[in-house]
Amino acid sequence: MKVRGFGALVFFLFSCVFAYAQKSLKVDAVFSNYMVLQRNHKIPVWGVVKPNTEVQVVFKGKTIITTSNAQGNWNVYFKKQKAGGPFQLSVSSEKDTIKFNDILIGEVWLASGQSNMHLDLKRTLNGEAVAKKVKNSNIRIYNMKPTFPTGEEGVHTIEELNKIQNNNYFNTQGWVKATTENVLYFSAVAYYFAEKLQKELNVPVGIIHNAVPGSPIESWLSKKIIDEDVEISELVKQRWADKEEEKDGMISVAKKQISLSENKNQKHPWMASYNYNNGVLPLIKIPIKGIIWYQGESNAEHPVLYKKMFKKMVALWRSDFSADFPFYYVQLTSREDRSAWSEFRNAQRELLYEVPSCKMAVITDVGDRQDTHAKNKKPVGERLALLALGNAYKSVKGFESPIFDKVTFSKNTYSIHFKGEFKALKAKPSKEVIGFEISDDNINFEKLEPIILKKSINFKAPKHYVTPLYIRYAWKPYTDANLVSESGLPASTFRIKIER
């Protein structure tokens, strides 16, 4: 009887606490002072309160009254608004009032991926000096910072593992202004992207960041998408199977990190669907203009399968957000000891033909021979911003890197044509074009020295060569290939087979 009585008391107390919690008015965690709302898009406001309670929401002099449903959920929508601010948002119920101040309307972007997107200004080239000069109240950031960024040297504690298990991996202070203190430990790529965008558009810019160091693309996919595809689900099983020898070095690190846990079903941020569930789904009600993505290092050994997962991920996220937004991604850079990266960069190039409303920033010229996390991040963020400015906002020209298009043949001369929003090709810094190779067996390649003619390069095959011919460009992990657009944007890695 005593046990039953104690249990009943606990249940009663829990019920009281739960009931009290339900009476408290709450707005979704993404709402805070200093937030940025997407312009020219209806504005949603949502939260929870006691079931069947009237809620009044006031924004820009307009009042909307609604009633929470049986579960206590409520939401309202304000009409589309032009860029501007600051404004105040007020939400009230019968007993509670919540106010948010200094809200702006402008452009909102999501920056996602793995460590190169996560890398903060402090750890990048000239980052601290740049941060010291930052004071722009028209740039706002919402940093979903991983509680415990994972790395090759890190091992999670029991406390950390418990928080991860309970899906408490992402932390945020809410929206904050771009100040020295706030940007110093914020994504360098995301900051440079937002800075250039704000300067060129002259409207407020909000950047949401949820990148996770080391995360493979499958961690950003839903369980349903993974389970429906045999190849993807098999990769996931193989990566996390118990083996004495593990080919994937990063997953080996993760296994060591979770080895302390007694829970056989211990979660980890690199596991399939973890970041999708905890880093993406909480955001899908927020109107955004588009997404910038820098990820791939953790999937570089599987370029063909990565293409399939990338296509599914973009389609999934667009469906979740109910928006066909642009998706701009970064091609992997150069590193000397990454033999798989040339093939992977080529796979990323091929995605441009297969995924609508996607553009790719090429950055092979700002890599590091020994470091995956090359420190020169300003060109990366600014090239992503150029894609947005040219493609999404139609405000600049010459914003794309040269991308292989097709091959033609005339008068014993082959012409390799490039496409993209640029005027002409050039070699930088010398006049000699570096990086092209030719083969007739796809095994033994020799240097090819083509001639530039506007948006194409021309060459004659060596006399002893017969078709098919194989041409590749920038086909080294760390490449010194130097074909660029007239504005200095590097041409993408590619490989083709020529038959005639």
VMD Tcl script that draws the C-alpha trace (Angstrom):
set ca {
  {0.00 0.00 0.00}
  {2.82 2.33 0.82}
  {4.38 1.81 -2.62}
  {1.05 2.37 -4.35}
  {0.44 5.47 -2.24}
  {3.86 6.89 -3.02}
  {3.39 6.14 -6.70}
  {0.01 7.84 -6.69}
  {1.53 10.90 -5.00}
  {4.30 11.11 -7.61}
  {1.74 10.79 -10.39}
  {-0.40 13.52 -8.81}
  {2.53 15.89 -8.45}
  {3.68 15.21 -11.99}
  {0.17 15.86 -13.27}
  {0.05 19.15 -11.42}
  {3.41 20.24 -12.81}
  {2.38 19.21 -16.31}
  {-0.93 21.01 -16.02}
  {0.81 24.15 -14.76}
  {3.33 23.96 -17.59}
  {0.49 23.72 -20.07}
  {-1.02 26.91 -18.68}
  {2.15 28.88 -19.42}
  {2.19 30.61 -22.77}
  {5.19 29.70 -24.91}
  {6.38 30.77 -28.33}
  {8.62 28.53 -30.43}
  {12.31 28.69 -29.48}
  {13.28 30.38 -32.74}
  {11.52 33.59 -31.67}
  {13.63 36.04 -29.70}
  {14.75 39.63 -29.64}
  {16.82 40.62 -32.70}
  {15.39 37.94 -34.99}
  {15.05 38.38 -38.75}
  {11.88 37.39 -40.61}
  {11.87 36.57 -44.31}
  {10.58 39.44 -46.43}
  {7.92 38.95 -49.12}
  {6.69 35.82 -47.38}
  {3.76 35.33 -45.03}
  {5.00 35.46 -41.44}
  {4.11 32.55 -39.14}
  {4.06 32.80 -35.34}
  {3.35 29.69 -33.30}
  {3.65 28.14 -29.87}
  {1.78 26.33 -27.07}
  {-0.52 27.25 -24.21}
  {-3.33 25.67 -22.21}
  {-5.78 23.86 -24.57}
  {-8.70 25.91 -25.91}
  {-7.14 29.21 -24.81}
  {-7.45 32.47 -26.70}
  {-4.11 33.88 -27.93}
  {-3.60 37.40 -29.26}
  {-0.62 38.19 -31.49}
  {0.32 41.77 -32.44}
  {2.91 42.71 -35.08}
  {3.39 46.01 -36.92}
  {0.06 47.34 -35.67}
  {-1.89 44.30 -36.84}
  {-3.66 42.03 -34.35}
  {-4.61 38.40 -34.94}
  {-6.62 36.41 -32.41}
  {-6.71 32.62 -32.42}
  {-7.55 29.75 -30.04}
  {-5.24 26.88 -29.15}
  {-6.37 23.38 -30.09}
  {-6.99 20.39 -27.82}
  {-3.24 19.79 -27.56}
  {-2.51 23.41 -26.72}
  {-0.90 24.26 -30.06}
  {-1.64 27.55 -31.77}
  {-0.37 29.44 -34.82}
  {-1.14 32.58 -36.82}
  {0.07 34.09 -40.09}
  {0.71 37.73 -40.91}
  {0.72 39.02 -44.47}
  {3.90 39.41 -46.51}
  {6.05 42.36 -45.56}
  {8.81 44.40 -47.18}
  {12.26 44.67 -45.62}
  {12.53 46.98 -42.65}
  {12.45 47.36 -38.89}
  {12.99 47.35 -36.03}
  {9.55 46.09 -34.97}
  {8.00 44.57 -31.86}
  {6.14 41.25 -31.65}
  {3.70 40.73 -28.77}
  {1.95 37.46 -27.85}
  {-0.65 37.33 -25.07}
  {-2.99 34.84 -23.45}
  {-5.40 35.35 -20.57}
  {-2.57 35.35 -18.00}
  {0.73 35.75 -19.87}
  {2.34 38.22 -22.25}
  {5.56 37.72 -24.19}
  {7.24 40.56 -26.07}
  {10.12 40.49 -28.53}
  {11.90 43.69 -29.50}
  {14.15 44.86 -32.34}
  {12.83 42.44 -34.95}
  {13.86 43.01 -38.56}
  {12.41 41.88 -41.87}
  {14.90 40.94 -44.58}
  {16.59 37.85 -46.01}
  {16.97 34.60 -44.03}
  {19.36 31.80 -45.02}
  {20.30 28.47 -43.46}
  {24.00 27.47 -43.37}
  {24.49 23.74 -42.84}
  {26.98 20.90 -43.32}
  {29.99 19.64 -41.40}
  {33.25 21.01 -39.99}
  {34.27 23.40 -42.76}
  {30.92 25.14 -42.46}
  {31.15 24.99 -38.66}
  {34.71 26.39 -38.47}
  {34.52 29.69 -36.60}
  {36.13 33.00 -37.52}
  {38.65 32.79 -34.68}
  {40.31 29.73 -36.24}
  {40.50 31.08 -39.79}
  {42.82 33.35 -41.76}
  {42.62 36.92 -40.40}
  {39.49 35.90 -38.52}
  {40.22 37.70 -35.27}
  {41.14 40.90 -37.09}
  {37.92 40.71 -39.11}
  {35.84 40.08 -35.99}
  {37.29 43.14 -34.23}
  {35.84 45.39 -36.93}
  {32.37 43.81 -36.95}
  {29.51 46.00 -35.83}
  {26.56 45.59 -38.15}
  {23.11 45.56 -36.58}
  {21.61 44.59 -39.95}
  {23.27 41.17 -39.76}
  {21.71 38.81 -37.22}
  {22.77 35.26 -36.46}
  {20.98 32.27 -34.97}
  {23.71 29.84 -34.02}
  {22.57 26.28 -33.30}
  {25.89 25.39 -31.82}
  {26.64 21.72 -31.16}
  {26.97 21.30 -27.41}
  {29.99 19.07 -27.84}
  {31.56 19.42 -31.30}
  {33.07 16.08 -32.17}
  {36.61 15.74 -33.43}
  {39.36 13.20 -33.83}
  {40.72 13.86 -30.36}
  {37.42 14.12 -28.53}
  {35.84 11.52 -26.29}
  {32.40 12.15 -24.83}
  {31.78 11.96 -21.10}
  {28.82 10.09 -19.62}
  {27.05 13.41 -19.02}
  {27.55 14.44 -22.64}
  {26.37 11.07 -23.90}
  {23.22 11.38 -21.82}
  {22.44 14.80 -23.31}
  {23.05 13.47 -26.80}
  {20.81 10.51 -26.05}
  {18.07 12.91 -24.94}
  {18.47 14.93 -28.15}
  {19.87 17.97 -26.32}
  {22.76 18.37 -28.74}
  {22.09 21.81 -30.23}
  {22.26 24.95 -28.10}
  {21.42 28.50 -29.01}
  {21.32 31.89 -27.32}
  {18.57 32.90 -29.72}
  {19.04 35.60 -32.33}
  {21.93 38.00 -31.71}
  {23.40 40.95 -33.56}
  {26.65 40.64 -35.49}
  {29.19 41.99 -33.02}
  {32.83 41.15 -32.41}
  {31.96 38.79 -29.58}
  {29.12 37.06 -31.42}
  {30.90 36.40 -34.73}
  {34.26 35.32 -33.30}
  {32.93 31.84 -32.54}
  {30.45 31.75 -35.42}
  {30.84 29.99 -38.78}
  {33.34 31.94 -40.88}
  {31.75 30.81 -44.15}
  {28.27 31.76 -42.96}
  {29.45 35.15 -41.69}
  {31.28 36.09 -44.91}
  {28.21 34.98 -46.88}
  {25.90 37.15 -44.78}
  {28.27 40.11 -44.82}
  {28.51 40.25 -48.60}
  {24.79 39.66 -49.03}
  {23.87 42.46 -46.63}
  {26.30 44.89 -48.21}
  {25.07 44.26 -51.76}
  {21.32 44.04 -51.02}
  {21.28 46.73 -48.31}
  {18.56 44.90 -46.35}
  {18.73 43.01 -43.05}
  {20.17 39.52 -43.33}
  {19.58 36.69 -40.88}
  {21.74 33.58 -40.98}
  {20.80 30.34 -39.19}
  {23.66 27.91 -38.61}
  {23.37 24.22 -37.65}
  {26.51 22.56 -39.08}
  {27.99 19.58 -37.21}
  {31.72 18.73 -37.47}
  {32.35 15.26 -38.89}
  {28.73 14.62 -39.83}
  {28.09 12.39 -42.87}
  {25.22 13.25 -45.17}
  {23.11 10.33 -43.94}
  {22.88 12.03 -40.54}
  {20.92 14.77 -42.32}
  {18.43 12.37 -43.92}
  {15.18 11.07 -42.43}
  {14.91 7.46 -41.27}
  {12.12 6.92 -43.78}
  {14.28 8.01 -46.72}
  {17.15 5.79 -45.55}
  {14.99 2.73 -44.90}
  {13.37 2.99 -48.31}
  {16.70 2.70 -50.15}
  {18.64 -0.57 -49.95}
  {22.00 0.96 -50.88}
  {21.79 3.78 -48.37}
  {20.52 1.59 -45.53}
  {23.26 -0.95 -46.24}
  {25.93 1.76 -46.04}
  {24.57 2.86 -42.67}
  {24.60 -0.71 -41.36}
  {28.15 -1.31 -42.55}
  {29.46 1.93 -41.07}
  {28.10 1.25 -37.61}
  {28.50 -2.54 -37.48}
  {30.78 -3.91 -34.77}
  {34.10 -4.65 -36.44}
  {37.61 -5.09 -35.17}
  {38.87 -3.06 -38.12}
  {37.00 -0.02 -39.32}
  {37.89 1.51 -42.70}
  {36.06 4.74 -41.97}
  {38.38 6.57 -39.60}
  {35.81 9.14 -38.46}
  {33.25 6.48 -37.57}
  {35.98 4.71 -35.60}
  {36.40 7.91 -33.62}
  {32.67 8.02 -32.98}
  {32.63 4.43 -31.77}
  {35.35 5.27 -29.28}
  {33.40 8.33 -28.16}
  {30.30 6.28 -27.33}
  {32.20 3.35 -25.84}
  {31.68 4.73 -22.32}
  {27.94 4.34 -22.56}
  {26.21 1.31 -21.11}
  {23.26 1.97 -23.42}
  {23.41 -0.47 -26.33}
  {21.37 2.00 -28.36}
  {23.51 5.03 -27.58}
  {23.01 7.83 -30.09}
  {25.73 9.88 -31.73}
  {25.48 13.05 -33.87}
  {27.08 11.24 -36.80}
  {24.49 8.47 -36.81}
  {21.86 8.30 -39.51}
  {19.03 10.85 -39.13}
  {20.33 12.37 -35.87}
  {21.01 15.85 -37.24}
  {17.91 15.75 -39.41}
  {15.72 15.07 -36.39}
  {17.43 17.54 -34.06}
  {18.87 20.17 -36.37}
  {16.47 20.38 -39.31}
  {12.95 19.45 -38.22}
  {12.86 22.18 -35.52}
  {13.38 24.77 -38.27}
  {10.93 23.74 -40.98}
  {8.18 26.22 -40.06}
  {10.59 29.14 -40.53}
  {10.39 30.82 -43.94}
  {13.87 30.99 -45.46}
  {15.21 32.28 -48.76}
  {17.62 29.39 -49.32}
  {20.35 27.10 -48.03}
  {24.14 27.09 -48.26}
  {25.79 23.70 -47.71}
  {29.42 22.68 -47.15}
  {29.76 18.95 -46.53}
  {31.21 15.86 -48.15}
  {34.53 15.06 -46.53}
  {32.88 12.30 -44.46}
  {31.38 10.73 -47.60}
  {34.24 11.19 -50.04}
  {34.89 7.45 -50.38}
  {31.38 6.89 -51.77}
  {30.86 9.49 -54.55}
  {28.14 7.61 -56.46}
  {26.10 6.88 -53.35}
  {26.66 10.44 -52.13}
  {25.00 11.76 -55.28}
  {21.93 9.68 -54.54}
  {21.80 10.83 -50.91}
  {22.38 14.48 -51.82}
  {19.49 14.45 -54.30}
  {17.20 12.84 -51.74}
  {18.26 15.28 -49.04}
  {17.60 18.38 -51.14}
  {14.18 17.04 -52.16}
  {13.39 16.11 -48.55}
  {14.32 19.48 -47.08}
  {12.40 21.37 -49.76}
  {9.37 19.23 -49.03}
  {9.71 19.74 -45.27}
  {10.02 23.52 -45.61}
  {7.26 23.53 -48.26}
  {9.48 25.69 -50.46}
  {11.44 25.19 -53.67}
  {14.31 27.34 -52.39}
  {17.75 27.56 -54.02}
  {20.40 25.22 -52.64}
  {24.01 26.37 -53.04}
  {26.78 23.96 -52.10}
  {30.57 23.99 -51.87}
  {32.69 21.61 -53.91}
  {35.47 20.02 -51.86}
  {38.72 21.94 -51.91}
  {42.28 20.64 -52.47}
  {44.27 18.47 -50.06}
  {47.34 16.46 -51.03}
  {46.69 13.14 -49.27}
  {42.99 12.74 -50.17}
  {43.11 10.41 -53.17}
  {39.32 10.15 -53.42}
  {38.64 13.86 -53.61}
  {39.12 14.31 -57.38}
  {36.46 11.71 -58.09}
  {34.22 13.18 -55.43}
  {34.56 16.72 -56.79}
  {33.54 15.38 -60.18}
  {30.48 13.73 -58.65}
  {29.56 17.05 -57.05}
  {29.87 18.72 -60.46}
  {27.54 16.12 -61.98}
  {24.90 16.99 -59.40}
  {24.49 20.37 -61.14}
  {22.86 18.51 -64.04}
  {20.66 16.40 -61.80}
  {19.29 18.68 -59.06}
  {17.15 21.70 -60.01}
  {17.80 25.14 -58.51}
  {21.27 24.16 -57.32}
  {24.57 25.99 -57.82}
  {28.10 25.03 -56.77}
  {30.95 27.15 -55.42}
  {34.35 25.93 -56.64}
  {37.21 26.47 -54.16}
  {40.08 24.22 -55.30}
  {42.34 27.28 -55.42}
  {42.08 28.00 -51.67}
  {42.89 24.56 -50.27}
  {45.67 23.43 -47.97}
  {48.10 20.63 -48.82}
  {47.95 19.11 -45.33}
  {44.79 20.42 -43.70}
  {41.18 19.48 -44.49}
  {40.15 22.68 -42.74}
  {41.84 25.19 -45.01}
  {41.89 28.51 -43.18}
  {41.11 30.89 -46.04}
  {37.34 30.95 -45.68}
  {36.49 34.42 -46.99}
  {36.50 33.34 -50.68}
  {34.23 30.41 -49.79}
  {31.56 32.53 -48.13}
  {31.80 35.26 -50.75}
  {31.51 32.83 -53.68}
  {28.38 31.37 -52.13}
  {27.08 34.93 -51.75}
  {27.87 35.62 -55.40}
  {25.75 32.63 -56.39}
  {22.88 33.98 -54.32}
  {23.27 37.52 -55.64}
  {23.42 36.38 -59.24}
  {20.99 33.49 -59.22}
  {18.43 34.25 -56.50}
  {18.49 38.07 -56.57}
  {19.57 38.72 -60.18}
  {21.73 41.63 -59.02}
  {25.23 40.74 -60.33}
  {26.88 39.24 -63.42}
  {29.82 36.87 -63.74}
  {28.87 34.96 -60.61}
  {29.55 31.36 -61.67}
  {32.62 29.20 -62.05}
  {33.18 27.67 -65.50}
  {31.54 24.23 -65.69}
  {32.17 21.66 -68.42}
  {29.37 21.69 -71.00}
  {30.16 19.75 -74.18}
  {32.79 18.79 -76.79}
  {32.70 19.65 -80.50}
  {35.09 18.66 -83.32}
  {35.95 20.61 -86.45}
  {38.98 20.79 -88.78}
  {40.99 18.31 -86.70}
  {40.44 20.44 -83.60}
  {38.54 19.55 -80.47}
  {36.74 22.28 -78.56}
  {35.73 21.82 -74.93}
  {32.96 24.26 -74.12}
  {32.13 25.61 -70.68}
  {28.84 26.93 -69.38}
  {27.93 29.28 -66.57}
  {27.33 32.97 -65.98}
  {30.73 34.34 -67.01}
  {32.10 36.07 -70.11}
  {35.40 34.38 -70.89}
  {38.10 31.99 -69.71}
  {41.66 32.84 -68.79}
  {44.68 31.21 -67.17}
  {45.75 32.57 -63.81}
  {48.38 33.72 -63.02}
  {50.35 32.60 -66.11}
  {49.17 32.42 -69.71}
  {49.86 28.69 -69.87}
  {46.81 26.57 -69.10}
  {47.68 24.09 -66.35}
  {45.70 21.05 -65.26}
  {44.52 19.32 -68.44}
  {45.53 15.73 -69.20}
  {44.81 13.38 -72.11}
  {44.78 9.59 -72.52}
  {43.61 6.99 -75.01}
  {43.32 4.16 -72.49}
  {41.99 6.04 -69.42}
  {45.01 4.80 -67.48}
  {48.11 6.52 -68.73}
  {47.65 10.28 -68.95}
  {49.96 12.94 -70.30}
  {49.93 16.71 -70.12}
  {47.66 18.55 -72.53}
  {48.26 22.20 -73.45}
  {45.07 23.65 -74.92}
  {44.43 27.15 -76.22}
  {41.73 29.39 -74.75}
  {39.11 30.82 -77.10}
  {36.45 32.84 -75.24}
  {34.34 30.26 -73.31}
  {36.05 27.18 -74.72}
  {39.47 25.59 -74.91}
  {40.80 24.08 -78.15}
  {43.33 21.32 -78.76}
  {44.51 18.82 -81.34}
  {45.02 15.26 -80.20}
  {48.55 13.85 -80.53}
  {48.98 11.97 -83.82}
  {49.43 8.59 -82.19}
  {46.08 8.93 -80.35}
  {42.88 7.38 -81.64}
  {39.39 7.73 -80.21}
  {38.03 7.27 -77.72}
  {39.98 9.96 -75.93}
  {39.85 10.67 -72.24}
  {40.27 14.20 -70.95}
  {40.48 15.21 -67.31}
  {41.04 18.51 -65.59}
  {42.26 19.31 -62.06}
  {42.41 15.57 -61.43}
  {44.72 15.69 -58.44}
  {43.70 15.80 -54.77}
  {45.68 19.01 -54.41}
  {45.58 20.72 -57.77}
  {47.46 23.67 -59.26}
  {45.03 23.81 -62.21}
  {44.61 27.44 -63.23}
  {41.67 27.85 -65.62}
  {39.39 30.59 -64.30}
  {36.65 32.94 -65.43}
  {37.42 36.56 -66.29}
  {36.54 37.46 -62.69}
  {38.88 34.82 -61.24}
  {36.43 32.04 -60.33}
  {38.13 28.65 -60.84}
  {36.80 26.05 -63.28}
  {35.51 22.82 -61.79}
  {37.26 19.47 -61.82}
  {35.88 17.20 -64.56}
  {36.55 14.04 -66.54}
  {35.08 13.15 -69.95}
  {35.25 10.50 -72.63}
  {35.36 11.71 -76.25}
  {34.19 9.51 -79.12}
  {33.62 10.38 -82.75}
}
mol new
graphics top color blue
foreach p $ca { graphics top sphere $p radius 0.5 }
foreach p [lrange $ca 0 end-1] q [lrange $ca 1 end] { graphics top cylinder $p $q radius 0.2 }
display resetview
